[in-house]
Every structure is written in structure tokens, then in C-alpha cells.
Amino acid sequence: MIKRQVPLLCYLAFLLMLGCGGGSTSFQGEGTVSASSGTSSPGNPAPTSATVRLESALARAVPAQVTSLRLTGFDLAGGVRFGPITRAKSRVIDFENVSLSVRRIMVEYLVDSRVVGLGSRDVTLNADQINVISDLDFRDVEAVLSSLTIEPGELTLPKGSSGRLAAVAHYEDGSVFDVTHSVNWSRSGTAVDVDDVGRVEALSVGASDVIATLGSQTATTKVIVTSASLASLRFEPSSLSLAAGTSQRLLVRGVFTDGSTLDVTEDTTLGVSDDAVVSLGSPAGTIFGRTAGQTVVRAVLLGKSTQAVVTVSAALLTRIDVTPRIVDLPKGTTQQYLATGVFTDQTTQNLTASALWVSASPDTVSVTPEGLAQGLSVGSTTVQARFGGKTGQADVNITEATLSSLTLDPVQVDLPKGLTLQFTATGLYSDNTTRDVTATAGFVSDSNFVSVNSLEERGRVTANQVGRATITATFDGREATSQVVVTPEVLERLLVSPAESELAKGLSQAFTVSGVFSDESSRDLTDQVDWIALQPQFVAVDASGLVSALSPGTSAISASLSGIEGRAAVTVIDAVQSGLRVEPDRLTLSLKETLPLTAYAVFTDGSEKAVTETFVREKISRRTPTPEPIALSHSETSISG
């Protein structure tokens, strides 16, 4: 459910660490990199993949006990575009169908399944060649790995749900790598299980430590499993409109009984009522518009379901707007572009993920399939987005400006335990311009009191334990720090139980309140909250949470504390019969004497109704050949004479 990416910083800094030179390597015969002839077919659709060949990969100080090599290809943004693929040890190893969006190759040297060394290289792949790497370095993993962390720093899951963890390797030069597929995953305790790619299954209520190991480095994170059960599902967005031939994504969010929510898209079974209108794709939740019409997408998980209406229009694409339209970009920095499609019905649609991104001058600017551009050399060019026969473009000027300083905001902050806060890294350049470099900076915390994301949502800090920590951001050789003070947890929400209730007029019911805190802990706060009936003509509530039904109708019950409110709904129905009373309740008769008795139905609101005739008729109609005694409430009868 959590997608992980490797930051761009690792491409730049780790290059130096592994001794790969100062710039990217182009597979065009430069240095010790060569290209063997391949085939291409002019006029055919542009190829999207290439072959990478490792030659003499084991010639440079590689231990003899190495049994295999594992190759992973990353794009500019650090996203995995190829692999990881493992091959047996050999002097020549080919990897086919490597995406042309790969900008960095990382090779892990394995002894059985244990990583003992690393090699890395920046690349520019050519589809019409066999791209040969003949001098990949080997570095002992123990020598270059400074620390290992797990993201997120702490994970809370309802029983029966699942989540994903990522392992992050921090290297001696400040660069970071996503090594989720390289570490050995294990766990202590039985509350959770974890597979070999960091996917965690919540098995039973409690807590377990999940451990990642790489070389001699280990990292641990706590996974807490709560007793909350799935209460409902909802789509985000709740409905969707798109043009035929385009795609959008629907996320499924689970709402649990403790008020928490979780993205459960990958765990949900999805279906459509009319697959002629839309089809489902990858990643999970992707909706492709096929023909104009309307259909329903349904999600089912653990007996709960929800649905969203999807409308596909026949509107045609008229143009693509690429923003920002003009950018001055310092060499080596990045810019995320957005492609917006404008259609004949005047609607707009985000096409960033669907468009084909192209740089008019790849030597000046490179661009990933997601529209992330990087300045490679000084000059001016355009970045283009192509889709549905239309092309939009934006101008980009790559400048010689260099990074003068780096700041991290906020500089100091108090953060309650369990909460998160996004930090921003800003670079000041020699031309007096500033740029937000959060998406490509590296982040690290000096204490387990807080954890900081170095992959997805980079720069987001989570307060784990009460204490102090220093957050350090690094980018292009510069550093900036911030101080974080973790304070005790704070109340986040109140859960009133039961959430809904039906009471007959005259009855009462006790309600309770559970407070959920920022660290996901909970406490009974029934006696501490202020209770109010928002429609007091229907119900009354006392200071202990005892609700009394006054008259038919529906009222909300509010419980509040420290500015936080929780509510429940109470529906009052007409009074119902709760008993039977006979009058007189004490009777003395002489022999053969008769005296009438009167029966009253007693209702929940204290009212009574004479039902003697109804009562007698019912008893006569049920008479059997052997009549049974009839008990009339608590009346007493004695006979004298």
C-alpha cells in the first residue's frame, strides 16, 4: 500500500562514494563503457527498453565467495524502474528489458542471500545498443553503510489489516538508498508477520518489533496491532469523471471502529458493473475510460462494501497545458511538471501520469516518465508532454547558479508524541534565487525520539517518544539542522459508544466515551467530558453519560473535552409495554363471593392502560381442555368461610 522511492541525492552523492567519477556515464563509447550494435526499426513506435550487460563485474576485489549479483535500476526521482533482478555469478551478465527511464544502476553482491558489497553507476541508456558496463566498482557494504532505518518509525494497524515498511540505508557520504528488497526482514512476538519485501500482516492484538538487517547494521520499528475492526469503506474521490481514452485512480479507504483510517486499496476486491465503459488496471484502483457511459465501481473487503459512480465522457482532447510554463533551473536541480488536458466540453483532467514526457534536448535536460526534469548542462530547451495526438510544452533555462546555503524550516518546534510534521529544505543559490529542494534532499535524525522520512513524503518527521532530537537535511554538499522537542501525547478525537441507539420513551441508557490520543493510545474519559443533548426536547443526558428518552424523535448526544467533540445519535420511539398490573393488588373473598379484577398495561414512560377485556379475551381464546392457572401480576387472593 505504501510506495517507496529512492531520493535523487543518492544518485549524486553515492556516485562519489563508489568512485564512479564526477558525472553521469553515457553509453556512447565514453571511457570504459562501450556499446555493441543492436537493431532498430525506423518508423516503428519508439522503443522503451534496452539491454544492459555487465562485463568483468567480478574482476575488481570481489570476494570469491560471492554467489550472485542483484541489479536494480532507478529513475531520476529514485523510483525503481527495473528489478531487482538476481543473476548467478558470471563474467558476462545480460539484463534485458531495462526501462529507458533508468538513470542509475545499483548492483548488490550476494553471498547466498546476504549482501556483502555494492556497486553503482549513473547511466544514459540507448535502445538501439547493448549497453555495456565493464568497470563497475565493488565496495564492502560494511565500509560504506553508516546506518539503517525503517520507515515509518512506528506503525499502528487494526487486526486483520496490512501495511508496508521500507528499509533505508544511510551511507557515509550522506546519501540514502531504498534497500527494502535487500535486507533480511524478521520480527519478534506473534502480533504480526512480515514477508521478505517488508509487507506486514496484523495477526493479533498486541505489539511486535520488526527488524531489518543489512550487513552488521540492524534497524527496528514497533508495530502496534489494535482491536479495531473495519466499520466501513469509502472511495476517494467519492465519484469520478474522465474522458474516454484516459485514466484516473480511485483509492479505497477503510474506516475502523476506533476512528482511524487506512488506505486499503491493494487489499480490496474491485469490480465494475459494466466493463464496456471502464476497465481496471495497475496499480490497484486505476480506472481506464473505454467508451462514453456511466458505470459503478464496487469495492469489497471483510464483508464491507462501497461503490462509486464513474462517468466516462466522449469529450475530445483539445490541448495540453504544461506548468510551470517558464523555469530557470540551476544545473543539477529538479523541477516537477504538471500536464493538464483541456477537453471539448471545457473540462480539465490531470494527465501527468498518462502523458509521454520528452526533453527537446536530452543533453540539457532529462525528464522522467512522471514529468520530473533535471538540469544537466547550461542552456535553454523545452519539456514536452504528449498524449492523444496533442503536445504541450514548457520552456526551461538551465543556469550556472550554484548552491550557496541550505535552510531547514521550521528551525525549532515542539511536536506532541505520535504527530507528524512536514519539514521544508530550501536552497539559496548564487544568483539570489531560492528553490524548494525537499523532494531531493536527504534527511536523518540523530535520535529514536523522532523518525524522518528519506523516501516517500521526504522530510516528514514523526514524534515517537518524549525527548529531543536534531533533524539534519543534506543537499549538494550543504547541511541544515532543526531541533525537535517531543512533548506528551495530546487528545485527538473522542469516540462515543454506542454510536447509534434506539430507546423507547421513558427508558435510559448509559453511554461511554473513549479518548484517542496522538500516539493512537486510548483512555476511558466518560467521567471527564461535558455531556450535552443537542435536541433536548427528545432526550436528556446527565453528567455521567446516562441518556433518558423523553419524547419520540432523534437527537445527537455530544461529549466534549479540551475543544474535541464526539457525537452519538439517539432515536426515541413511542413507549412500549413493560409490564402488567392487576387491581386490586390484594383481595379477600368469602366462599362463593365474586369481585371484579382490573388489568392495566404498564408502559416504559410510566403510563398505564386498562386492558382487562383484552386480557380476558386473549386467555379465553387460548383455553385448552386442561386450563392452566393465570398469574395476575403480584395480586394476592384469599378465600374465607
C-alpha positions in Angstrom: 0.0 0.0 0.0 2.9 2.4 0.5 5.0 3.1 -2.5 8.7 3.8 -1.8 11.2 5.8 -3.8 14.9 6.4 -3.6 15.9 10.1 -3.4 17.8 11.8 -6.2 20.6 12.7 -3.7 21.8 9.1 -3.6 22.4 9.3 -7.4 24.7 12.3 -7.0 26.5 11.7 -3.7 26.7 7.9 -3.8 28.4 8.2 -7.2 31.4 9.8 -5.5 31.3 7.3 -2.6 31.7 4.4 -5.1 34.4 6.2 -7.1 32.4 6.4 -10.3 33.6 9.8 -11.4 32.0 13.3 -11.3 29.3 13.0 -13.9 26.8 10.5 -15.4 28.1 7.9 -17.8 26.6 7.8 -21.3 26.7 4.6 -23.1 28.2 6.1 -26.3 31.7 4.8 -26.1 33.0 7.1 -23.4 35.8 5.9 -21.1 35.5 2.2 -20.4 31.8 2.0 -21.3 31.1 0.6 -24.7 28.1 -0.2 -26.9 27.6 -3.2 -29.0 25.4 -2.9 -32.1 21.8 -3.7 -31.8 18.7 -3.3 -34.0 16.2 -0.6 -34.5 13.2 -0.3 -36.8 12.7 3.3 -38.2 9.0 4.1 -38.4 8.0 1.8 -35.6 6.8 3.1 -32.2 9.7 4.5 -30.1 11.3 1.7 -28.0 11.0 1.9 -24.3 13.6 -0.6 -23.0 17.2 -1.6 -23.6 19.7 -4.4 -22.6 22.4 -3.8 -20.0 25.4 -6.0 -20.0 27.8 -6.3 -17.0 31.3 -7.4 -18.2 34.2 -8.2 -15.8 31.8 -7.4 -13.0 33.7 -9.7 -10.7 37.2 -8.6 -11.6 37.7 -5.8 -9.0 38.4 -7.1 -5.5 35.2 -9.1 -5.3 35.4 -11.8 -2.7 35.5 -15.3 -4.2 32.5 -16.4 -2.1 30.1 -14.1 -3.9 27.5 -16.3 -5.5 25.2 -13.9 -7.3 24.6 -10.3 -8.3 21.3 -8.3 -8.0 20.7 -5.4 -10.2 18.2 -2.6 -9.6 17.5 0.4 -12.0 16.3 3.8 -10.6 14.9 6.8 -12.4 15.8 10.4 -11.6 13.3 10.6 -8.8 14.7 7.5 -7.2 11.7 5.3 -8.3 12.5 1.7 -9.1 12.2 1.2 -12.9 13.8 -2.2 -13.2 14.3 -5.1 -10.9 15.6 -6.0 -8.5 16.7 -9.0 -10.7 19.2 -11.5 -9.4 21.6 -13.4 -11.7 24.2 -16.1 -10.9 27.8 -15.1 -10.7 29.3 -14.8 -14.2 31.9 -12.7 -16.0 29.3 -11.5 -18.5 25.7 -11.0 -17.3 22.9 -9.6 -19.5 19.8 -7.8 -18.2 17.0 -7.4 -20.8 14.1 -5.1 -21.0 15.6 -2.4 -18.8 13.4 0.8 -19.0 15.0 3.7 -20.8 13.9 5.9 -17.8 16.6 4.2 -15.7 19.3 6.8 -14.8 21.2 4.8 -12.2 22.2 1.2 -11.9 22.9 -0.3 -8.5 24.4 -3.8 -8.2 24.5 -5.8 -4.9 27.0 -8.6 -4.5 25.5 -11.5 -2.6 26.8 -14.5 -0.7 23.8 -16.7 -0.8 21.1 -14.1 0.3 23.4 -11.8 2.3 24.6 -8.5 0.8 28.4 -8.1 1.1 29.1 -5.4 -1.4 27.7 -2.6 -3.6 28.5 -1.1 -7.0 26.8 1.8 -8.6 26.8 3.8 -11.8 24.9 6.7 -13.4 23.7 5.8 -16.9 22.0 7.0 -20.0 20.6 4.0 -21.9 20.3 3.7 -25.7 17.6 1.4 -27.0 19.5 0.5 -30.2 22.6 -0.7 -28.4 23.6 -3.3 -25.9 24.7 -1.0 -23.1 27.9 -2.4 -21.6 29.3 -1.6 -18.1 32.8 -3.0 -17.8 34.3 -1.3 -14.8 31.7 -1.4 -12.0 33.3 -0.9 -8.7 32.9 -3.2 -5.6 32.8 -1.6 -2.2 32.4 -3.6 1.0 29.0 -2.9 2.4 30.4 -2.6 5.9 32.8 0.2 4.8 30.1 2.4 3.2 27.0 1.8 5.3 26.6 4.2 8.2 23.2 3.2 9.5 20.0 1.5 8.6 16.5 2.8 9.4 12.9 1.7 8.8 10.1 3.9 7.6 7.7 4.6 9.1 9.3 4.8 12.5 6.2 3.2 14.1 3.2 1.6 12.6 -0.3 1.1 14.0 -2.6 -1.4 12.3 -6.0 -2.8 13.1 -6.1 -6.5 13.5 -6.6 -8.3 10.1 -5.1 -5.4 8.1 -1.7 -5.0 6.4 0.9 -2.3 5.9 4.3 -1.8 4.2 7.6 -0.9 5.7 10.7 0.4 3.8 14.3 -0.2 4.8 16.6 2.8 4.2 20.4 2.6 4.0 22.3 5.7 5.0 25.8 5.9 3.6 29.0 7.5 4.7 28.6 10.5 2.3 25.0 11.3 3.5 23.3 9.6 0.6 20.5 7.1 1.1 19.1 4.1 -0.7 15.9 2.1 -0.6 17.1 -1.3 0.4 13.7 -2.8 1.2 14.4 -5.7 -1.2 18.0 -6.2 0.0 17.6 -6.5 3.8 16.6 -9.6 5.8 13.3 -9.0 7.5 12.3 -10.6 10.8 10.1 -10.0 13.8 9.8 -10.6 17.5 6.5 -11.6 19.0 3.4 -13.0 17.4 1.3 -9.9 16.9 2.5 -9.5 13.3 4.2 -11.4 10.5 6.5 -9.8 7.9 7.4 -11.1 4.4 10.7 -10.6 2.5 9.7 -7.3 1.0 8.5 -5.6 4.2 4.8 -6.3 4.0 3.3 -6.6 7.5 0.2 -8.6 8.4 -1.5 -7.7 11.7 -2.4 -11.1 13.2 -3.4 -10.5 16.9 -3.8 -7.6 19.3 -0.5 -6.5 20.8 2.8 -5.2 19.7 5.8 -6.7 17.8 9.2 -5.4 16.8 10.0 -5.7 13.1 13.8 -6.0 12.4 15.7 -5.2 9.1 19.3 -6.4 8.8 21.9 -5.5 6.2 25.5 -6.5 6.9 26.2 -5.7 10.5 23.6 -3.0 10.6 20.1 -3.5 12.1 17.0 -1.3 12.4 13.9 -1.9 14.5 10.4 -0.5 14.4 7.4 -1.2 16.5 4.1 -2.4 15.0 1.1 -2.0 17.3 -2.0 -4.1 16.5 -5.3 -2.7 17.8 -8.6 -4.5 18.3 -10.4 -2.1 16.0 -12.4 -3.7 13.3 -13.4 -2.5 9.9 -16.5 -0.4 10.1 -16.9 0.9 6.6 -15.2 1.6 3.3 -15.2 4.8 1.2 -13.8 5.7 -2.2 -11.6 8.8 -2.6 -12.9 10.6 -4.6 -16.5 9.5 -4.0 -17.3 9.8 -7.7 -15.1 10.1 -10.8 -15.5 11.7 -14.3 -13.0 11.2 -17.1 -12.8 11.2 -20.8 -12.7 8.1 -22.9 -9.1 7.0 -23.5 -7.8 8.5 -20.3 -7.3 7.0 -16.8 -7.6 8.2 -13.2 -7.2 6.5 -9.9 -9.7 5.7 -7.1 -8.4 5.0 -3.7 -10.3 2.8 -1.1 -10.0 4.0 2.5 -11.1 1.8 5.4 -12.7 3.4 8.4 -12.2 1.4 11.6 -14.2 1.3 14.8 -11.6 3.3 16.7 -12.0 6.2 14.2 -8.7 5.5 12.4 -8.5 5.2 8.6 -6.2 3.2 6.4 -5.6 3.1 2.6 -6.7 -0.5 1.8 -6.8 -0.2 -2.0 -4.3 -3.0 -2.5 -6.2 -5.4 -0.2 -9.7 -4.7 -1.7 -11.5 -6.7 -4.3 -12.7 -4.3 -7.0 -15.3 -4.8 -9.7 -17.2 -2.8 -12.3 -20.8 -3.2 -13.3 -20.1 -2.5 -17.0 -16.6 -3.3 -18.2 -17.5 -1.9 -21.7 -17.4 1.6 -20.1 -14.4 1.2 -17.9 -11.7 -1.3 -17.1 -9.5 -1.8 -14.1 -5.7 -1.5 -14.3 -2.5 -1.3 -12.3 -1.7 0.0 -9.8 -4.7 -1.1 -7.9 -7.6 1.4 -8.2 -6.6 2.6 -11.7 -9.7 3.2 -13.8 -9.4 3.3 -17.7 -12.2 5.1 -19.6 -13.2 2.9 -22.6 -16.4 4.3 -24.0 -18.8 7.0 -23.1 -21.3 6.0 -20.4 -21.8 5.6 -16.7 -21.0 2.6 -14.5 -20.5 1.7 -10.9 -17.2 0.6 -9.4 -17.6 -1.6 -6.3 -15.1 -2.4 -3.5 -15.4 -5.3 -1.1 -13.3 -6.1 1.9 -14.0 -8.2 5.0 -17.7 -8.1 4.4 -17.9 -4.4 4.0 -18.5 -2.7 0.6 -18.8 0.7 -1.0 -19.3 2.0 -4.5 -18.6 5.0 -6.7 -20.2 6.2 -9.9 -17.8 6.6 -12.8 -18.9 8.7 -15.7 -16.9 8.5 -19.0 -17.5 11.3 -21.5 -17.0 11.4 -25.3 -15.2 14.7 -25.0 -12.1 15.1 -27.2 -8.7 16.5 -26.1 -8.1 20.0 -27.5 -4.8 20.9 -25.9 -2.3 20.1 -23.1 -1.1 22.8 -20.7 2.3 22.1 -19.1 3.1 24.0 -15.9 5.1 25.8 -14.8 5.4 27.5 -18.3 8.8 29.0 -17.8 11.5 27.9 -15.3 15.1 29.0 -14.5 16.7 25.9 -13.1 20.1 25.7 -11.6 22.2 22.9 -13.1 21.8 19.7 -11.2 18.4 20.6 -9.6 15.0 19.2 -10.5 11.5 20.5 -11.4 8.3 18.6 -11.3 5.9 19.4 -14.2 2.2 19.1 -14.4 0.3 18.2 -17.6 -3.4 19.3 -17.7 -5.6 18.2 -20.5 -8.4 20.6 -21.8 -11.3 18.9 -23.5 -14.1 19.9 -25.9 -16.7 20.0 -23.1 -14.4 22.6 -21.2 -13.5 20.1 -18.5 -9.9 19.6 -17.5 -8.1 16.4 -16.4 -4.6 15.8 -14.8 -2.6 13.9 -17.5 0.7 14.0 -15.7 0.9 10.2 -15.1 -0.6 9.3 -18.5 1.4 11.6 -20.8 4.7 10.8 -22.6 7.3 13.2 -21.3 10.1 14.3 -23.7 13.0 16.7 -23.5 13.7 18.5 -26.7 17.4 18.5 -25.7 18.2 15.4 -23.6 21.8 16.7 -23.1 20.5 19.8 -21.4 17.5 18.5 -19.5 16.4 14.9 -18.7 12.8 14.1 -17.7 11.3 11.1 -16.1 8.0 9.4 -17.1 6.3 11.3 -14.3 7.4 14.7 -15.5 10.4 15.3 -13.2 13.0 17.2 -15.0 16.7 17.6 -14.1 19.1 20.2 -15.4 22.2 18.6 -16.9 24.0 21.4 -18.7 23.7 25.1 -19.1 21.3 26.1 -21.9 17.7 26.5 -22.9 15.2 23.9 -24.2 11.6 22.7 -23.8 10.0 19.9 -21.8 7.1 18.4 -23.7 4.1 16.3 -22.6 2.4 14.2 -25.4 -1.0 12.5 -25.2 -3.8 11.7 -27.5 -2.1 13.3 -30.5 -1.6 16.6 -28.7 1.6 18.1 -27.3 2.1 20.7 -24.6 5.4 22.2 -23.7 7.2 24.5 -21.2 10.4 26.5 -21.5 13.3 25.7 -19.2 16.6 27.6 -18.8 19.4 25.8 -17.1 21.7 28.2 -15.3 25.2 28.1 -13.8 23.9 29.2 -10.4 25.5 27.2 -7.6 24.1 26.4 -4.1 25.2 29.0 -1.6 23.4 27.7 1.5 20.6 25.4 2.7 17.9 26.1 5.3 15.5 23.8 7.1 12.1 25.0 8.3 10.9 25.0 11.0 14.2 25.7 12.8 12.8 24.6 16.1 9.4 23.0 17.0 7.5 21.3 19.8 5.8 18.2 18.4 3.3 16.1 20.5 4.1 12.3 20.6 2.5 10.5 17.7 2.1 13.5 15.5 3.9 14.3 12.2 5.1 17.5 10.7 6.5 18.2 7.2 9.8 20.0 7.1 11.0 22.0 4.1 14.5 22.3 2.8 15.2 25.5 0.8 18.4 26.2 -1.2 19.7 29.7 -1.7 21.7 30.0 -5.0 24.5 32.3 -6.1 22.0 34.3 -8.3 20.0 35.1 -5.2 17.2 32.7 -6.2 15.7 30.2 -3.9 14.3 26.7 -4.6 12.4 24.1 -2.5 14.7 21.1 -2.6 12.8 19.0 -0.1 12.0 16.3 -2.7 15.7 15.7 -3.5 17.4 16.4 -0.1 18.5 13.7 2.3 17.1 13.7 5.9 18.3 12.0 9.0 17.5 12.1 12.8 20.1 11.7 15.5 17.7 10.1 17.9 15.0 7.4 18.0 12.8 10.1 19.7 11.8 11.1 16.2 11.9 9.5 12.8 12.2 11.3 9.5 11.2 10.0 6.0 14.0 9.8 3.5 11.9 8.2 0.8 8.2 8.8 0.3 7.0 12.1 1.7 10.6 13.1 2.3 11.2 15.4 5.2 8.1 14.3 7.1 9.0 14.0 10.8 7.2 11.7 13.3 7.4 12.1 17.1 7.9 8.7 18.6 9.0 9.3 22.2 9.2 12.2 24.6 12.6 13.8 24.3 14.8 15.9 22.0 16.3 15.2 18.5 18.2 17.0 15.8 17.0 16.7 12.2 19.7 17.2 9.5 19.0 17.9 5.8 21.7 17.5 3.2 21.8 18.6 -0.4 24.5 19.2 -2.9 27.2 19.2 -0.2 25.3 21.6 2.2 23.7 20.8 5.5 20.9 22.4 7.6 19.6 21.4 11.0 16.4 21.7 13.1 15.6 21.0 16.7 12.6 18.9 17.6 11.2 18.6 21.1 8.7 15.7 21.5 6.1 16.6 24.1 3.5 14.2 25.7 0.6 12.9 23.5 -2.4 15.1 23.0 -6.1 14.2 22.7 -7.1 13.9 19.0 -10.7 12.6 19.0 -13.5 11.3 21.2 -15.5 8.1 20.4 -18.9 7.9 21.9 -20.3 4.4 22.4 -22.8 3.2 21.2 -22.6 5.4 18.1 -26.3 4.9 17.4 -29.1 3.8 19.7 -32.9 3.4 19.8 -34.7 3.9 23.1 -38.4 3.7 23.9 -39.8 6.7 25.6 -39.1 6.6 29.4 -36.1 4.3 29.2 -32.5 5.2 29.9 -29.1 4.0 28.6 -25.5 4.7 29.8 -23.1 6.0 27.1 -19.3 5.9 27.4 -16.5 7.9 25.8 -13.1 6.7 24.7 -10.4 9.3 24.0 -7.9 8.6 21.2 -4.6 10.4 21.6 -2.0 11.5 19.1 0.1 8.3 19.7 -3.0 6.1 19.0 -3.4 5.2 22.7 -6.9 5.4 24.1 -8.4 6.0 27.6 -11.9 6.0 29.1 -12.9 9.6 29.5 -16.6 9.1 30.3 -16.4 11.0 33.6 -14.2 13.8 32.3 -16.2 15.0 29.3 -19.1 17.6 29.2 -22.3 16.0 28.0 -25.0 17.8 26.0 -28.2 16.7 24.3 -28.4 18.8 21.1 -32.2 18.2 20.8 -33.2 18.4 24.5 -36.9 18.0 23.7 -36.3 14.4 22.8 -33.6 13.2 25.2 -31.8 14.3 28.4 -28.3 13.4 29.4 -26.6 13.7 32.9 -23.0 14.3 33.8 -22.3 10.6 33.8 -23.5 10.0 30.3 -26.9 8.5 31.2 -29.3 9.3 28.5 -33.1 9.4 29.2 -35.7 9.2 26.4 -38.3 12.0 26.8 -40.4 12.0 23.6 -40.3 10.5 20.1 -37.7 12.0 17.8 -33.9 11.9 17.1 -31.2 13.8 19.0 -27.4 14.0 18.8 -25.6 13.4 22.1 -22.4 15.5 22.3 -19.4 14.7 24.5 -16.6 17.4 24.6 -13.2 17.9 26.2 -10.5 20.4 25.5 -12.1 21.5 22.3 -12.6 18.0 21.0 -16.1 16.7 20.4 -17.6 13.3 19.8 -21.2 12.5 19.0 -23.7 9.7 19.0 -27.3 9.6 17.6 -30.3 8.5 19.8 -33.7 7.8 18.3 -36.6 7.8 20.7 -39.7 5.7 19.8 -43.1 5.6 21.4 -43.3 4.0 24.8 -43.6 0.2 24.8 -45.3 -2.1 27.3 -43.0 -3.1 30.1 -45.4 -5.0 32.5 -48.9 -5.7 33.7 -50.6 -4.6 36.9 -53.8 -6.0 38.4 -56.1 -4.0 40.7 -56.7 -4.6 43.5 -53.4 -6.0 44.2 -54.7 -7.6 47.4 -58.1 -9.4 47.6 -60.0 -11.3 50.3 -63.1 -13.3 49.2 -65.8 -15.2 51.2 -66.8 -18.6 49.8 -68.8 -18.2 46.6 -68.2 -14.5 46.7 -67.2 -12.7 43.4 -65.4 -9.5 42.8 -64.1 -8.0 39.5 -60.4 -7.5 38.9 -59.0 -4.8 36.5 -55.8 -5.4 34.5 -53.6 -2.5 33.4 -50.7 -2.5 30.9 -47.7 -0.6 32.2 -45.5 1.3 29.7 -41.9 2.4 29.7 -42.8 6.1 30.3 -44.9 5.2 33.4 -48.3 5.5 31.7 -50.9 2.8 32.1 -53.8 1.5 30.1 -56.8 -0.7 31.2 -56.6 -3.9 29.3 -59.0 -6.2 31.4 -61.3 -7.1 28.5 -58.4 -7.6 26.1 -56.6 -9.7 28.7 -59.6 -12.0 29.3 -60.4 -12.4 25.7 -56.8 -13.5 25.0 -56.9 -16.0 27.8 -60.3 -17.5 26.7 -59.1 -17.8 23.1 -56.1 -19.7 24.3 -58.1 -22.0 26.7 -57.2 -25.6 26.5 -59.0 -28.8 27.7 -57.0 -28.5 30.8 -57.0 -24.9 31.8 -53.8 -23.5 33.4 -53.7 -21.1 36.3 -53.3 -17.4 35.3 -50.8 -15.3 37.2 -52.1 -11.8 37.6 -49.1 -9.6 38.5 -48.5 -9.5 42.2 -52.1 -9.6 43.4 -52.9 -11.7 46.4 -56.2 -13.6 46.9 -57.5 -15.3 50.0 -60.8 -17.2 50.5 -62.6 -17.4 53.9 -65.7 -19.2 55.1 
